[in-house]
């Protein structure tokens, strides 16, 4: 018999009851890994340092009530604190990079 963590067990129960969709059952790590592939910037959202210049880029899921979750990446965990102080400013930067990438057909 295998045991599941409480969050995994809860997700299984909600899925079977039809309360939660399979997409919503993804872990944060899975969400970040999927977003990493399509992320439009090659630099830190806060410091403009190259992503990966200080090890693996730190992924963060920004969650705000009434808005879709957004995944952003930083060169280090410390930049996450600056992001949290003014997320709208930095999310606009990601949106502009995504629009430019879509327009040019490239990754920023």
N, C-alpha and C positions, 0 to 999 in steps of 0.2 A: 504494500500500500504506500503510495506517495503522499506527502503532505504538501500543502500549498500555503504560501504566506496569506495572512488575513486579507491584504489588498487584492491578491490574485483570486482568492476564494470569493471575495465580495464581487469582483468584476465578473467572475464566472456565473455567479447567481444572478446578477443584473442582466448579463447577456442572455441567459436561459429564460429569464422572465420577460425579455423583450424591452427592458427599460433602457439598456445601454447598447449602442451599436458596436460592431466589431472595430470600427475605426477609432472609437473613443476608448477602447480597451488597450491601445498601444501604450507602452511605457514612455516616459520622458526620454530615455536613452534612444528608443526607436524613432521617436519624433525628431530628435536632434540629428540623428544619423541620416535620416531621409532628407532633412532640410539642408544639411551640409553639402549635399551633391548639387543642389540648385541655387545655393546662396549667391547673390549677385556681386558681392564685394570680395576683394582679395586682401583688404586691409581691415584693421580693427575699426569697428564702428565709432569708438571713442578717441583713441590715440592716433589713428591712421598708420600705425605700425603694421608691417606685413603679418597677416594671419600665419601662425606657425613659427614666428620669429622667437617666441618664448616657450616653445613646446606646442603641443596640440592646442588649437584654438578652443577657448572655453565657450561652449554653447549655453544659451539661456532661453527659456521659454517665457516670454512676457505675456502675462495673463491679466486682463483688465475686464471688469464686469461690463457686459453688453457689447464686447468687441471680440473678434476672433483671436485665438492665440497666435502669437508671432514668435518666430525663432530668430535670434540674433547671435552673432559671434564676436568675441573679444580676443585680444592677444593674450590677456591674462584675467584672472578672476577679479583683480582690483578695478579694472575698467567697468565691471558690472555695477559697482556702487555709483560711479558717475552716471551711468545710463539710467539707473533707477531714480536719480534726482531730476531728470528731465527726459523721460522716454519719448515724448512726442517729437522733440527736436531730432533725436537719433533715428526714430522710425521713419521720419521724413527723408532722411539720408538714404535709408535702405530702399524706400519706395522710389526715389529718384534714380538710384542705381539699377533697380529692377526694370524701370521704364526705359532707361537708356539701353540696357542689355537686350530687352525685347525689341527695341527699335533697330539696334545694330546687329542683333543675332549673336551676341557674344556675352561671355561672363566678365563682369567688371573687374 
